[in-house]
Amino acid sequence: MKVTNNISMEDARICFRNFSGAEGKFNPAGRRNFCVLFDPEMAQILERDGWNMKYLKPREEGDEAQAYLQVSVAYGNFDPKLVLITSHGKTILDEDSVSLLDWAEIKTIDLIIRPYNWDVNGKSGVKAYAKSMYITIKEDEFEQKYFDIPDTALMGIAAPKDYTDAEFEER
C-alpha cells in the first residue's frame, strides 16, 4: 500500500529532538530528526495506512504505550520549511540555524509531515519527513524587555578588548 497523504497537525507534541544531527546511541552523525507523539486512535490509523509507528514502554503498570513517529529533517532534494515564531515576527530556519530547536523552549508546533514510500530488496515502508513546521517559542519578560537593543555581533562592532591580568592591574 502506497501512502500519498501528508499528516497535518496543529499543536503537535514532539520529543527526542535532534535537529543538529548529533551522533548518539540511537543516531548516526548528521541524521537530523525528532519524534511526534500520537494518541492511540490516530496511531492505529497511521499504522494501518503504512506509517512506521513505534511505541514507548509504559512508565507505570496499566498505562498504555505511547505511540510516536520518527520524522527526518533532511536538506538537499526537498528542503523543509521551518519557521521560528516569536512575538516580534518570524524567522525561517535553514540547515545552519535549525539546531537552535534542540534546546528551544517551545510553546506550540504546527507541522506537516510528508511520506516517502521506499522499496529495497523486497522490503518496503514509509519514511516520514518534515515538510513544514511553524514553531512558536516561549518568551520570558526579559526577552521582551531587551528585544529592541541592537545585537553588536550582527552590526560588526568589535567586542571590548580582553585585558591581561597585568594590563588590568595597571588600570
N, C-alpha and C positions, 0 to 999 in steps of 0.2 A: 504494500500500500504506500503510495507516494503522498507525503504531506505537502500541501501547497499554501495553506493559510498561515499568516503571521499570528502571533499571540500579542494582543494589545492589553496592557494593564495600567490602570491608574492606581497610585498609592501602593506600588509593589513593595514587598519586603525582600531584602536581599541579605546574603551572608557570605562568608568566605571570600571577601573581596581581594582580588589580586590584579588590579588594573595596571600595575607596574610590570607584571610578568616575572616577579621574583621567583627564583628557584626555591622549592620547598619539598617537604616529604612527599606530597602528592602532586607536585607541579614541576615540570621541566622548565629551565630558564627560558624566558622570552614568551611563554604562553600566558597571555592576559585573559582573565576570566573572573566570573563571580557566579553565585548561585541565587536562584529565585525560589522563594518558598511558596507552596501552593496548599490550598485546603484539600481535604481528601476527595471531594466530589470532582473538582477541577482536575486534580492529578489523575484520577481514574479516566476521565475523558481524554486527556492528553496522552496518557499511556496507551489507551485503546487506539488512538489515531496514529501512534508510532513514535511519539517523542520518547527520549531516553530518560524517563523519570527514575530518581533514586530516592532512598528513604533513610533518614537518620534514625538511629535506635531511640526508642522512648527513654526519657530520663527517669521516669518512675514507672513501676509496675502498674499496668492497667491503662497507661497513657497510649495514645495512638502514635505510630511512627510519623515523623514529619516528612512530607514529600517535598522534593526540590528538583530543580533542573539546572545543570551547569550550563552557563551561557558564555561563549567565547567572544572576546573583543579583539577582532583582527583588522589590521590595516593592510592595504595592498589592493586587492581587487574591488571590494565593496566597503569602503571606509564607513564606520558607523558615525552617526551624527550625535555627539554627546554635548549637551548644553548645561552649563552650570548656571543656576538661577539664584540671585540674591535680591535684596530689596532695592538695589541700585541698577539692576539690569541683568543681562545675560551674557555669558562668555562661552564661545564654542571651544571645547577642549580638543586638542589634537594628540597625535601619538606622543609628543614630548610632554604634554601637560596632564594627560589623563591619569597619571599616577597620583595626582592630588586626591583622587577619590578614595584611595586606600585608607586614609585616615580622616577624611572629612566627616564632620558631624552632619548627617543627612536628616532632613526633615521629611521630604517626600521624594518619591521617584515615580515618574510615568515613563513607561518604556514599551517598545515594540521589539519583539524577538522574531527573527526570520529563520525559517528552516533551511537546512541544506541536506538533501537526500543523497546518501552515499551508498555505493555498492562495490565491495572489494573482495575478490576471491570467494565469491558465493555468499558472503555475509553482507547485510545491508542494515541501514538505520538512518536516523535523523539527528543531525547535529544542530544545536541551537546557537545562533549568532545574534549579537546586539545589532539592531538596525538603527534605532534611535532611542535616546534617553534624555529626559529632562529632569535634572537633579536639583532640587531646592535645598539649599544649605541653611542650617540653623545659625542664626547670627546672635551674638551677645550684644549687650548695651555698649561695650567699648568699640566694637566694630562699627556700630552706628555713629558713635561719637567722633571717631578718628578717620572716618571714610574719606572726607574731603581734603585731608592733608596729603600733599603730593609725595609719591614714593621717589626718594632721591636716587635709588638704584636705577629706576626707569628713566630718569632725567639726565643720566650721565654725570651726575655730580659726585665727586670723589668723597669717600668716607673720611672722617677725621683721621689724622696721622696717628699711628700707634707709636707711643714713645717707649724707648728702652727705659729700664729702671734708673740708669744714670741720668738720662735726659730729664726724667720725671723729677728726680731729686733736685736737679739744678733749678727747676721752676719753683 
